Amino acid sequence: MRTVQLTLEDDLVTAVDRVAGQHRQSRSAFTRDALRAALAKLEVQALEQQHREGYLRQPVSSGEFSDFEDEQTWID
């Protein structure tokens, strides 16, 4: 593990310390978790963008999924 120095606004440090304390975490542990979550969110956004671009390049054709319509019917 490496030590990294960050410059943060005082109010952000205060908020992080408060929340980290509520979760019984150190400031560093909370920050690591937050950075991992931010990176995961960006990865999901990139995959969703690729998905959108794929459908723009090759849109769903009429009737493409009609074979599966009966499978989507809920029986009460």
mmCIF file of the N, C-alpha and C atoms, coordinates in Angstrom:
data_MODEL
# 
_entry.id   MODEL 
# 
loop_
_atom_site.group_PDB 
_atom_site.id 
_atom_site.type_symbol 
_atom_site.label_atom_id 
_atom_site.label_alt_id 
_atom_site.label_comp_id 
_atom_site.label_asym_id 
_atom_site.label_entity_id 
_atom_site.label_seq_id 
_atom_site.pdbx_PDB_ins_code 
_atom_site.Cartn_x 
_atom_site.Cartn_y 
_atom_site.Cartn_z 
_atom_site.occupancy 
_atom_site.B_iso_or_equiv 
_atom_site.pdbx_formal_charge 
_atom_site.auth_seq_id 
_atom_site.auth_comp_id 
_atom_site.auth_asym_id 
_atom_site.auth_atom_id 
_atom_site.pdbx_PDB_model_num 
ATOM 1   N N  . MET A 1 1  ? 0.843   -1.160  0.000   1.00 0.00 ? 1  MET A N  1 
ATOM 2   C CA . MET A 1 1  ? 0.000   0.000   0.000   1.00 0.00 ? 1  MET A CA 1 
ATOM 3   C C  . MET A 1 1  ? 0.897   1.234   0.000   1.00 0.00 ? 1  MET A C  1 
ATOM 4   N N  . ARG A 1 2  ? 0.458   2.266   -0.704  1.00 0.00 ? 2  ARG A N  1 
ATOM 5   C CA . ARG A 1 2  ? 1.228   3.501   -0.785  1.00 0.00 ? 2  ARG A CA 1 
ATOM 6   C C  . ARG A 1 2  ? 0.541   4.606   0.000   1.00 0.00 ? 2  ARG A C  1 
ATOM 7   N N  . THR A 1 3  ? 1.318   5.517   0.491   1.00 0.00 ? 3  THR A N  1 
ATOM 8   C CA . THR A 1 3  ? 0.785   6.703   1.146   1.00 0.00 ? 3  THR A CA 1 
ATOM 9   C C  . THR A 1 3  ? 0.714   7.811   0.108   1.00 0.00 ? 3  THR A C  1 
ATOM 10  N N  . VAL A 1 4  ? -0.474  8.452   0.018   1.00 0.00 ? 4  VAL A N  1 
ATOM 11  C CA . VAL A 1 4  ? -0.706  9.506   -0.958  1.00 0.00 ? 4  VAL A CA 1 
ATOM 12  C C  . VAL A 1 4  ? -1.202  10.736  -0.218  1.00 0.00 ? 4  VAL A C  1 
ATOM 13  N N  . GLN A 1 5  ? -0.651  11.861  -0.555  1.00 0.00 ? 5  GLN A N  1 
ATOM 14  C CA . GLN A 1 5  ? -1.076  13.111  0.080   1.00 0.00 ? 5  GLN A CA 1 
ATOM 15  C C  . GLN A 1 5  ? -2.129  13.768  -0.805  1.00 0.00 ? 5  GLN A C  1 
ATOM 16  N N  . LEU A 1 6  ? -3.245  14.188  -0.196  1.00 0.00 ? 6  LEU A N  1 
ATOM 17  C CA . LEU A 1 6  ? -4.324  14.861  -0.916  1.00 0.00 ? 6  LEU A CA 1 
ATOM 18  C C  . LEU A 1 6  ? -4.575  16.223  -0.293  1.00 0.00 ? 6  LEU A C  1 
ATOM 19  N N  . THR A 1 7  ? -4.999  17.150  -1.109  1.00 0.00 ? 7  THR A N  1 
ATOM 20  C CA . THR A 1 7  ? -5.412  18.451  -0.616  1.00 0.00 ? 7  THR A CA 1 
ATOM 21  C C  . THR A 1 7  ? -6.935  18.520  -0.725  1.00 0.00 ? 7  THR A C  1 
ATOM 22  N N  . LEU A 1 8  ? -7.601  18.689  0.410   1.00 0.00 ? 8  LEU A N  1 
ATOM 23  C CA . LEU A 1 8  ? -9.062  18.711  0.460   1.00 0.00 ? 8  LEU A CA 1 
ATOM 24  C C  . LEU A 1 8  ? -9.534  19.944  1.223   1.00 0.00 ? 8  LEU A C  1 
ATOM 25  N N  . GLU A 1 9  ? -10.720 20.406  0.868   1.00 0.00 ? 9  GLU A N  1 
ATOM 26  C CA . GLU A 1 9  ? -11.323 21.511  1.598   1.00 0.00 ? 9  GLU A CA 1 
ATOM 27  C C  . GLU A 1 9  ? -11.625 21.065  3.027   1.00 0.00 ? 9  GLU A C  1 
ATOM 28  N N  . ASP A 1 10 ? -11.551 22.011  3.964   1.00 0.00 ? 10 ASP A N  1 
ATOM 29  C CA . ASP A 1 10 ? -11.791 21.707  5.376   1.00 0.00 ? 10 ASP A CA 1 
ATOM 30  C C  . ASP A 1 10 ? -13.160 21.073  5.604   1.00 0.00 ? 10 ASP A C  1 
ATOM 31  N N  . ASP A 1 11 ? -14.194 21.601  4.935   1.00 0.00 ? 11 ASP A N  1 
ATOM 32  C CA . ASP A 1 11 ? -15.539 21.065  5.151   1.00 0.00 ? 11 ASP A CA 1 
ATOM 33  C C  . ASP A 1 11 ? -15.669 19.636  4.628   1.00 0.00 ? 11 ASP A C  1 
ATOM 34  N N  . LEU A 1 12 ? -14.924 19.303  3.569   1.00 0.00 ? 12 LEU A N  1 
ATOM 35  C CA . LEU A 1 12 ? -14.941 17.932  3.055   1.00 0.00 ? 12 LEU A CA 1 
ATOM 36  C C  . LEU A 1 12 ? -14.263 16.985  4.034   1.00 0.00 ? 12 LEU A C  1 
ATOM 37  N N  . VAL A 1 13 ? -13.149 17.387  4.597   1.00 0.00 ? 13 VAL A N  1 
ATOM 38  C CA . VAL A 1 13 ? -12.455 16.559  5.592   1.00 0.00 ? 13 VAL A CA 1 
ATOM 39  C C  . VAL A 1 13 ? -13.351 16.347  6.805   1.00 0.00 ? 13 VAL A C  1 
ATOM 40  N N  . THR A 1 14 ? -14.024 17.403  7.243   1.00 0.00 ? 14 THR A N  1 
ATOM 41  C CA . THR A 1 14 ? -14.935 17.302  8.388   1.00 0.00 ? 14 THR A CA 1 
ATOM 42  C C  . THR A 1 14 ? -16.050 16.305  8.095   1.00 0.00 ? 14 THR A C  1 
ATOM 43  N N  . ALA A 1 15 ? -16.639 16.397  6.895   1.00 0.00 ? 15 ALA A N  1 
ATOM 44  C CA . ALA A 1 15 ? -17.730 15.486  6.522   1.00 0.00 ? 15 ALA A CA 1 
ATOM 45  C C  . ALA A 1 15 ? -17.235 14.046  6.433   1.00 0.00 ? 15 ALA A C  1 
ATOM 46  N N  . VAL A 1 16 ? -16.063 13.843  5.850   1.00 0.00 ? 16 VAL A N  1 
ATOM 47  C CA . VAL A 1 16 ? -15.494 12.490  5.730   1.00 0.00 ? 16 VAL A CA 1 
ATOM 48  C C  . VAL A 1 16 ? -15.215 11.922  7.118   1.00 0.00 ? 16 VAL A C  1 
ATOM 49  N N  . ASP A 1 17 ? -14.626 12.715  7.974   1.00 0.00 ? 17 ASP A N  1 
ATOM 50  C CA . ASP A 1 17 ? -14.325 12.243  9.328   1.00 0.00 ? 17 ASP A CA 1 
ATOM 51  C C  . ASP A 1 17 ? -15.599 11.868  10.077  1.00 0.00 ? 17 ASP A C  1 
ATOM 52  N N  . ARG A 1 18 ? -16.642 12.663  9.907   1.00 0.00 ? 18 ARG A N  1 
ATOM 53  C CA . ARG A 1 18 ? -17.910 12.380  10.599  1.00 0.00 ? 18 ARG A CA 1 
ATOM 54  C C  . ARG A 1 18 ? -18.497 11.056  10.116  1.00 0.00 ? 18 ARG A C  1 
ATOM 55  N N  . VAL A 1 19 ? -18.589 10.907  8.789   1.00 0.00 ? 19 VAL A N  1 
ATOM 56  C CA . VAL A 1 19 ? -19.192 9.695   8.226   1.00 0.00 ? 19 VAL A CA 1 
ATOM 57  C C  . VAL A 1 19 ? -18.314 8.470   8.492   1.00 0.00 ? 19 VAL A C  1 
ATOM 58  N N  . ALA A 1 20 ? -17.021 8.630   8.351   1.00 0.00 ? 20 ALA A N  1 
ATOM 59  C CA . ALA A 1 20 ? -16.110 7.511   8.619   1.00 0.00 ? 20 ALA A CA 1 
ATOM 60  C C  . ALA A 1 20 ? -16.258 7.051   10.069  1.00 0.00 ? 20 ALA A C  1 
ATOM 61  N N  . GLY A 1 21 ? -16.367 7.998   10.986  1.00 0.00 ? 21 GLY A N  1 
ATOM 62  C CA . GLY A 1 21 ? -16.557 7.655   12.393  1.00 0.00 ? 21 GLY A CA 1 
ATOM 63  C C  . GLY A 1 21 ? -17.847 6.910   12.642  1.00 0.00 ? 21 GLY A C  1 
ATOM 64  N N  . GLN A 1 22 ? -18.918 7.347   11.956  1.00 0.00 ? 22 GLN A N  1 
ATOM 65  C CA . GLN A 1 22 ? -20.214 6.663   12.099  1.00 0.00 ? 22 GLN A CA 1 
ATOM 66  C C  . GLN A 1 22 ? -20.145 5.218   11.615  1.00 0.00 ? 22 GLN A C  1 
ATOM 67  N N  . HIS A 1 23 ? -19.270 4.968   10.655  1.00 0.00 ? 23 HIS A N  1 
ATOM 68  C CA . HIS A 1 23 ? -19.122 3.617   10.108  1.00 0.00 ? 23 HIS A CA 1 
ATOM 69  C C  . HIS A 1 23 ? -17.933 2.872   10.714  1.00 0.00 ? 23 HIS A C  1 
ATOM 70  N N  . ARG A 1 24 ? -17.370 3.454   11.763  1.00 0.00 ? 24 ARG A N  1 
ATOM 71  C CA . ARG A 1 24 ? -16.235 2.862   12.461  1.00 0.00 ? 24 ARG A CA 1 
ATOM 72  C C  . ARG A 1 24 ? -15.086 2.552   11.503  1.00 0.00 ? 24 ARG A C  1 
ATOM 73  N N  . GLN A 1 25 ? -14.794 3.541   10.651  1.00 0.00 ? 25 GLN A N  1 
ATOM 74  C CA . GLN A 1 25 ? -13.693 3.419   9.702   1.00 0.00 ? 25 GLN A CA 1 
ATOM 75  C C  . GLN A 1 25 ? -12.718 4.563   9.927   1.00 0.00 ? 25 GLN A C  1 
ATOM 76  N N  . SER A 1 26 ? -11.513 4.343   9.487   1.00 0.00 ? 26 SER A N  1 
ATOM 77  C CA . SER A 1 26 ? -10.553 5.447   9.470   1.00 0.00 ? 26 SER A CA 1 
ATOM 78  C C  . SER A 1 26 ? -10.856 6.319   8.253   1.00 0.00 ? 26 SER A C  1 
ATOM 79  N N  . ARG A 1 27 ? -10.303 7.501   8.269   1.00 0.00 ? 27 ARG A N  1 
ATOM 80  C CA . ARG A 1 27 ? -10.440 8.395   7.114   1.00 0.00 ? 27 ARG A CA 1 
ATOM 81  C C  . ARG A 1 27 ? -9.878  7.712   5.863   1.00 0.00 ? 27 ARG A C  1 
ATOM 82  N N  . SER A 1 28 ? -8.749  7.049   6.007   1.00 0.00 ? 28 SER A N  1 
ATOM 83  C CA . SER A 1 28 ? -8.128  6.375   4.859   1.00 0.00 ? 28 SER A CA 1 
ATOM 84  C C  . SER A 1 28 ? -8.995  5.248   4.318   1.00 0.00 ? 28 SER A C  1 
ATOM 85  N N  . ALA A 1 29 ? -9.553  4.441   5.213   1.00 0.00 ? 29 ALA A N  1 
ATOM 86  C CA . ALA A 1 29 ? -10.405 3.331   4.773   1.00 0.00 ? 29 ALA A CA 1 
ATOM 87  C C  . ALA A 1 29 ? -11.644 3.850   4.064   1.00 0.00 ? 29 ALA A C  1 
ATOM 88  N N  . PHE A 1 30 ? -12.241 4.891   4.618   1.00 0.00 ? 30 PHE A N  1 
ATOM 89  C CA . PHE A 1 30 ? -13.421 5.479   3.995   1.00 0.00 ? 30 PHE A CA 1 
ATOM 90  C C  . PHE A 1 30 ? -13.072 6.011   2.605   1.00 0.00 ? 30 PHE A C  1 
ATOM 91  N N  . THR A 1 31 ? -11.951 6.696   2.504   1.00 0.00 ? 31 THR A N  1 
ATOM 92  C CA . THR A 1 31 ? -11.527 7.281   1.226   1.00 0.00 ? 31 THR A CA 1 
ATOM 93  C C  . THR A 1 31 ? -11.227 6.197   0.201   1.00 0.00 ? 31 THR A C  1 
ATOM 94  N N  . ARG A 1 32 ? -10.573 5.116   0.629   1.00 0.00 ? 32 ARG A N  1 
ATOM 95  C CA . ARG A 1 32 ? -10.319 3.997   -0.296  1.00 0.00 ? 32 ARG A CA 1 
ATOM 96  C C  . ARG A 1 32 ? -11.634 3.438   -0.820  1.00 0.00 ? 32 ARG A C  1 
ATOM 97  N N  . ASP A 1 33 ? -12.602 3.214   0.073   1.00 0.00 ? 33 ASP A N  1 
ATOM 98  C CA . ASP A 1 33 ? -13.900 2.685   -0.345  1.00 0.00 ? 33 ASP A CA 1 
ATOM 99  C C  . ASP A 1 33 ? -14.601 3.647   -1.302  1.00 0.00 ? 33 ASP A C  1 
ATOM 100 N N  . ALA A 1 34 ? -14.538 4.947   -1.004  1.00 0.00 ? 34 ALA A N  1 
ATOM 101 C CA . ALA A 1 34 ? -15.183 5.946   -1.857  1.00 0.00 ? 34 ALA A CA 1 
ATOM 102 C C  . ALA A 1 34 ? -14.538 5.993   -3.244  1.00 0.00 ? 34 ALA A C  1 
ATOM 103 N N  . LEU A 1 35 ? -13.221 5.901   -3.285  1.00 0.00 ? 35 LEU A N  1 
ATOM 104 C CA . LEU A 1 35 ? -12.532 5.903   -4.572  1.00 0.00 ? 35 LEU A CA 1 
ATOM 105 C C  . LEU A 1 35 ? -12.861 4.649   -5.378  1.00 0.00 ? 35 LEU A C  1 
ATOM 106 N N  . ARG A 1 36 ? -12.914 3.498   -4.707  1.00 0.00 ? 36 ARG A N  1 
ATOM 107 C CA . ARG A 1 36 ? -13.300 2.253   -5.410  1.00 0.00 ? 36 ARG A CA 1 
ATOM 108 C C  . ARG A 1 36 ? -14.712 2.367   -5.968  1.00 0.00 ? 36 ARG A C  1 
ATOM 109 N N  . ALA A 1 37 ? -15.625 2.924   -5.180  1.00 0.00 ? 37 ALA A N  1 
ATOM 110 C CA . ALA A 1 37 ? -17.013 3.090   -5.628  1.00 0.00 ? 37 ALA A CA 1 
ATOM 111 C C  . ALA A 1 37 ? -17.089 4.047   -6.818  1.00 0.00 ? 37 ALA A C  1 
ATOM 112 N N  . ALA A 1 38 ? -16.315 5.115   -6.776  1.00 0.00 ? 38 ALA A N  1 
ATOM 113 C CA . ALA A 1 38 ? -16.312 6.073   -7.882  1.00 0.00 ? 38 ALA A CA 1 
ATOM 114 C C  . ALA A 1 38 ? -15.767 5.424   -9.153  1.00 0.00 ? 38 ALA A C  1 
ATOM 115 N N  . LEU A 1 39 ? -14.701 4.643   -9.023  1.00 0.00 ? 39 LEU A N  1 
ATOM 116 C CA . LEU A 1 39 ? -14.136 3.953   -10.183 1.00 0.00 ? 39 LEU A CA 1 
ATOM 117 C C  . LEU A 1 39 ? -15.116 2.925   -10.752 1.00 0.00 ? 39 LEU A C  1 
ATOM 118 N N  . ALA A 1 40 ? -15.804 2.200   -9.890  1.00 0.00 ? 40 ALA A N  1 
ATOM 119 C CA . ALA A 1 40 ? -16.792 1.213   -10.340 1.00 0.00 ? 40 ALA A CA 1 
ATOM 120 C C  . ALA A 1 40 ? -17.946 1.905   -11.061 1.00 0.00 ? 40 ALA A C  1 
ATOM 121 N N  . LYS A 1 41 ? -18.374 3.033   -10.529 1.00 0.00 ? 41 LYS A N  1 
ATOM 122 C CA . LYS A 1 41 ? -19.463 3.797   -11.158 1.00 0.00 ? 41 LYS A CA 1 
ATOM 123 C C  . LYS A 1 41 ? -19.048 4.268   -12.550 1.00 0.00 ? 41 LYS A C  1 
ATOM 124 N N  . LEU A 1 42 ? -17.826 4.757   -12.682 1.00 0.00 ? 42 LEU A N  1 
ATOM 125 C CA . LEU A 1 42 ? -17.336 5.194   -13.988 1.00 0.00 ? 42 LEU A CA 1 
ATOM 126 C C  . LEU A 1 42 ? -17.258 4.032   -14.971 1.00 0.00 ? 42 LEU A C  1 
ATOM 127 N N  . GLU A 1 43 ? -16.875 2.854   -14.493 1.00 0.00 ? 43 GLU A N  1 
ATOM 128 C CA . GLU A 1 43 ? -16.818 1.668   -15.351 1.00 0.00 ? 43 GLU A CA 1 
ATOM 129 C C  . GLU A 1 43 ? -18.211 1.295   -15.846 1.00 0.00 ? 43 GLU A C  1 
ATOM 130 N N  . VAL A 1 44 ? -19.200 1.335   -14.953 1.00 0.00 ? 44 VAL A N  1 
ATOM 131 C CA . VAL A 1 44 ? -20.582 1.043   -15.345 1.00 0.00 ? 44 VAL A CA 1 
ATOM 132 C C  . VAL A 1 44 ? -21.058 2.062   -16.374 1.00 0.00 ? 44 VAL A C  1 
ATOM 133 N N  . GLN A 1 45 ? -20.767 3.335   -16.145 1.00 0.00 ? 45 GLN A N  1 
ATOM 134 C CA . GLN A 1 45 ? -21.172 4.373   -17.095 1.00 0.00 ? 45 GLN A CA 1 
ATOM 135 C C  . GLN A 1 45 ? -20.532 4.149   -18.464 1.00 0.00 ? 45 GLN A C  1 
ATOM 136 N N  . ALA A 1 46 ? -19.267 3.743   -18.488 1.00 0.00 ? 46 ALA A N  1 
ATOM 137 C CA . ALA A 1 46 ? -18.587 3.474   -19.759 1.00 0.00 ? 46 ALA A CA 1 
ATOM 138 C C  . ALA A 1 46 ? -19.229 2.293   -20.479 1.00 0.00 ? 46 ALA A C  1 
ATOM 139 N N  . LEU A 1 47 ? -19.567 1.240   -19.738 1.00 0.00 ? 47 LEU A N  1 
ATOM 140 C CA . LEU A 1 47 ? -20.219 0.074   -20.351 1.00 0.00 ? 47 LEU A CA 1 
ATOM 141 C C  . LEU A 1 47 ? -21.612 0.434   -20.865 1.00 0.00 ? 47 LEU A C  1 
ATOM 142 N N  . GLU A 1 48 ? -22.338 1.251   -20.114 1.00 0.00 ? 48 GLU A N  1 
ATOM 143 C CA . GLU A 1 48 ? -23.667 1.686   -20.569 1.00 0.00 ? 48 GLU A CA 1 
ATOM 144 C C  . GLU A 1 48 ? -23.555 2.529   -21.833 1.00 0.00 ? 48 GLU A C  1 
ATOM 145 N N  . GLN A 1 49 ? -22.531 3.372   -21.907 1.00 0.00 ? 49 GLN A N  1 
ATOM 146 C CA . GLN A 1 49 ? -22.317 4.185   -23.109 1.00 0.00 ? 49 GLN A CA 1 
ATOM 147 C C  . GLN A 1 49 ? -21.996 3.290   -24.308 1.00 0.00 ? 49 GLN A C  1 
ATOM 148 N N  . GLN A 1 50 ? -21.170 2.270   -24.093 1.00 0.00 ? 50 GLN A N  1 
ATOM 149 C CA . GLN A 1 50 ? -20.875 1.319   -25.174 1.00 0.00 ? 50 GLN A CA 1 
ATOM 150 C C  . GLN A 1 50 ? -22.152 0.623   -25.627 1.00 0.00 ? 50 GLN A C  1 
ATOM 151 N N  . HIS A 1 51 ? -22.999 0.265   -24.682 1.00 0.00 ? 51 HIS A N  1 
ATOM 152 C CA . HIS A 1 51 ? -24.260 -0.403  -24.977 1.00 0.00 ? 51 HIS A CA 1 
ATOM 153 C C  . HIS A 1 51 ? -25.144 0.517   -25.833 1.00 0.00 ? 51 HIS A C  1 
ATOM 154 N N  . ARG A 1 52 ? -25.276 1.784   -25.426 1.00 0.00 ? 52 ARG A N  1 
ATOM 155 C CA . ARG A 1 52 ? -26.074 2.743   -26.192 1.00 0.00 ? 52 ARG A CA 1 
ATOM 156 C C  . ARG A 1 52 ? -25.522 2.911   -27.605 1.00 0.00 ? 52 ARG A C  1 
ATOM 157 N N  . GLU A 1 53 ? -24.208 3.052   -27.707 1.00 0.00 ? 53 GLU A N  1 
ATOM 158 C CA . GLU A 1 53 ? -23.580 3.233   -29.017 1.00 0.00 ? 53 GLU A CA 1 
ATOM 159 C C  . GLU A 1 53 ? -23.794 2.021   -29.916 1.00 0.00 ? 53 GLU A C  1 
ATOM 160 N N  . GLY A 1 54 ? -23.761 0.838   -29.322 1.00 0.00 ? 54 GLY A N  1 
ATOM 161 C CA . GLY A 1 54 ? -24.011 -0.382  -30.089 1.00 0.00 ? 54 GLY A CA 1 
ATOM 162 C C  . GLY A 1 54 ? -25.411 -0.406  -30.666 1.00 0.00 ? 54 GLY A C  1 
ATOM 163 N N  . TYR A 1 55 ? -26.403 -0.004  -29.872 1.00 0.00 ? 55 TYR A N  1 
ATOM 164 C CA . TYR A 1 55 ? -27.776 0.025   -30.375 1.00 0.00 ? 55 TYR A CA 1 
ATOM 165 C C  . TYR A 1 55 ? -27.985 1.155   -31.372 1.00 0.00 ? 55 TYR A C  1 
ATOM 166 N N  . LEU A 1 56 ? -27.194 2.228   -31.275 1.00 0.00 ? 56 LEU A N  1 
ATOM 167 C CA . LEU A 1 56 ? -27.280 3.280   -32.292 1.00 0.00 ? 56 LEU A CA 1 
ATOM 168 C C  . LEU A 1 56 ? -26.692 2.791   -33.616 1.00 0.00 ? 56 LEU A C  1 
ATOM 169 N N  . ARG A 1 57 ? -25.605 2.016   -33.531 1.00 0.00 ? 57 ARG A N  1 
ATOM 170 C CA . ARG A 1 57 ? -24.990 1.467   -34.745 1.00 0.00 ? 57 ARG A CA 1 
ATOM 171 C C  . ARG A 1 57 ? -25.851 0.378   -35.367 1.00 0.00 ? 57 ARG A C  1 
ATOM 172 N N  . GLN A 1 58 ? -26.485 -0.425  -34.518 1.00 0.00 ? 58 GLN A N  1 
ATOM 173 C CA . GLN A 1 58 ? -27.295 -1.537  -35.008 1.00 0.00 ? 58 GLN A CA 1 
ATOM 174 C C  . GLN A 1 58 ? -28.584 -1.600  -34.188 1.00 0.00 ? 58 GLN A C  1 
ATOM 175 N N  . PRO A 1 59 ? -29.564 -0.777  -34.575 1.00 0.00 ? 59 PRO A N  1 
ATOM 176 C CA . PRO A 1 59 ? -30.819 -0.737  -33.812 1.00 0.00 ? 59 PRO A CA 1 
ATOM 177 C C  . PRO A 1 59 ? -31.559 -2.075  -33.862 1.00 0.00 ? 59 PRO A C  1 
ATOM 178 N N  . VAL A 1 60 ? -32.433 -2.276  -32.904 1.00 0.00 ? 60 VAL A N  1 
ATOM 179 C CA . VAL A 1 60 ? -33.273 -3.471  -32.870 1.00 0.00 ? 60 VAL A CA 1 
ATOM 180 C C  . VAL A 1 60 ? -34.211 -3.417  -34.065 1.00 0.00 ? 60 VAL A C  1 
ATOM 181 N N  . SER A 1 61 ? -34.284 -4.487  -34.796 1.00 0.00 ? 61 SER A N  1 
ATOM 182 C CA . SER A 1 61 ? -35.179 -4.522  -35.946 1.00 0.00 ? 61 SER A CA 1 
ATOM 183 C C  . SER A 1 61 ? -36.575 -4.940  -35.502 1.00 0.00 ? 61 SER A C  1 
ATOM 184 N N  . SER A 1 62 ? -37.548 -4.569  -36.288 1.00 0.00 ? 62 SER A N  1 
ATOM 185 C CA . SER A 1 62 ? -38.937 -4.892  -35.994 1.00 0.00 ? 62 SER A CA 1 
ATOM 186 C C  . SER A 1 62 ? -39.106 -6.405  -35.890 1.00 0.00 ? 62 SER A C  1 
ATOM 187 N N  . GLY A 1 63 ? -39.701 -6.854  -34.807 1.00 0.00 ? 63 GLY A N  1 
ATOM 188 C CA . GLY A 1 63 ? -39.950 -8.274  -34.612 1.00 0.00 ? 63 GLY A CA 1 
ATOM 189 C C  . GLY A 1 63 ? -38.752 -9.071  -34.129 1.00 0.00 ? 63 GLY A C  1 
ATOM 190 N N  . GLU A 1 64 ? -37.642 -8.406  -33.855 1.00 0.00 ? 64 GLU A N  1 
ATOM 191 C CA . GLU A 1 64 ? -36.418 -9.117  -33.463 1.00 0.00 ? 64 GLU A CA 1 
ATOM 192 C C  . GLU A 1 64 ? -36.612 -9.951  -32.197 1.00 0.00 ? 64 GLU A C  1 
ATOM 193 N N  . PHE A 1 65 ? -37.424 -9.453  -31.283 1.00 0.00 ? 65 PHE A N  1 
ATOM 194 C CA . PHE A 1 65 ? -37.617 -10.161 -30.021 1.00 0.00 ? 65 PHE A CA 1 
ATOM 195 C C  . PHE A 1 65 ? -39.021 -10.748 -29.890 1.00 0.00 ? 65 PHE A C  1 
ATOM 196 N N  . SER A 1 66 ? -39.787 -10.770 -30.973 1.00 0.00 ? 66 SER A N  1 
ATOM 197 C CA . SER A 1 66 ? -41.172 -11.244 -30.886 1.00 0.00 ? 66 SER A CA 1 
ATOM 198 C C  . SER A 1 66 ? -41.260 -12.719 -30.505 1.00 0.00 ? 66 SER A C  1 
ATOM 199 N N  . ASP A 1 67 ? -40.240 -13.500 -30.801 1.00 0.00 ? 67 ASP A N  1 
ATOM 200 C CA . ASP A 1 67 ? -40.251 -14.918 -30.432 1.00 0.00 ? 67 ASP A CA 1 
ATOM 201 C C  . ASP A 1 67 ? -40.306 -15.105 -28.918 1.00 0.00 ? 67 ASP A C  1 
ATOM 202 N N  . PHE A 1 68 ? -39.897 -14.093 -28.181 1.00 0.00 ? 68 PHE A N  1 
ATOM 203 C CA . PHE A 1 68 ? -39.806 -14.214 -26.729 1.00 0.00 ? 68 PHE A CA 1 
ATOM 204 C C  . PHE A 1 68 ? -40.965 -13.544 -25.995 1.00 0.00 ? 68 PHE A C  1 
ATOM 205 N N  . GLU A 1 69 ? -41.943 -12.997 -26.736 1.00 0.00 ? 69 GLU A N  1 
ATOM 206 C CA . GLU A 1 69 ? -43.051 -12.293 -26.089 1.00 0.00 ? 69 GLU A CA 1 
ATOM 207 C C  . GLU A 1 69 ? -43.851 -13.205 -25.158 1.00 0.00 ? 69 GLU A C  1 
ATOM 208 N N  . ASP A 1 70 ? -44.063 -14.447 -25.556 1.00 0.00 ? 70 ASP A N  1 
ATOM 209 C CA . ASP A 1 70 ? -44.813 -15.378 -24.706 1.00 0.00 ? 70 ASP A CA 1 
ATOM 210 C C  . ASP A 1 70 ? -44.056 -15.682 -23.434 1.00 0.00 ? 70 ASP A C  1 
ATOM 211 N N  . GLU A 1 71 ? -42.752 -15.649 -23.480 1.00 0.00 ? 71 GLU A N  1 
ATOM 212 C CA . GLU A 1 71 ? -41.936 -15.926 -22.301 1.00 0.00 ? 71 GLU A CA 1 
ATOM 213 C C  . GLU A 1 71 ? -42.036 -14.812 -21.272 1.00 0.00 ? 71 GLU A C  1 
ATOM 214 N N  . GLN A 1 72 ? -42.442 -13.623 -21.712 1.00 0.00 ? 72 GLN A N  1 
ATOM 215 C CA . GLN A 1 72 ? -42.508 -12.478 -20.817 1.00 0.00 ? 72 GLN A CA 1 
ATOM 216 C C  . GLN A 1 72 ? -43.867 -12.335 -20.142 1.00 0.00 ? 72 GLN A C  1 
ATOM 217 N N  . THR A 1 73 ? -44.812 -13.191 -20.458 1.00 0.00 ? 73 THR A N  1 
ATOM 218 C CA . THR A 1 73 ? -46.150 -13.119 -19.886 1.00 0.00 ? 73 THR A CA 1 
ATOM 219 C C  . THR A 1 73 ? -46.149 -13.707 -18.487 1.00 0.00 ? 73 THR A C  1 
ATOM 220 N N  . TRP A 1 74 ? -46.654 -12.929 -17.523 1.00 0.00 ? 74 TRP A N  1 
ATOM 221 C CA . TRP A 1 74 ? -46.741 -13.399 -16.143 1.00 0.00 ? 74 TRP A CA 1 
ATOM 222 C C  . TRP A 1 74 ? -48.064 -14.123 -15.955 1.00 0.00 ? 74 TRP A C  1 
ATOM 223 N N  . ILE A 1 75 ? -48.006 -15.271 -15.360 1.00 0.00 ? 75 ILE A N  1 
ATOM 224 C CA . ILE A 1 75 ? -49.218 -16.039 -15.096 1.00 0.00 ? 75 ILE A CA 1 
ATOM 225 C C  . ILE A 1 75 ? -49.563 -15.871 -13.628 1.00 0.00 ? 75 ILE A C  1 
ATOM 226 N N  . ASP A 1 76 ? -50.795 -15.453 -13.376 1.00 0.00 ? 76 ASP A N  1 
ATOM 227 C CA . ASP A 1 76 ? -51.237 -15.264 -11.970 1.00 0.00 ? 76 ASP A CA 1 
ATOM 228 C C  . ASP A 1 76 ? -51.780 -16.529 -11.381 1.00 0.00 ? 76 ASP A C  1 
# 
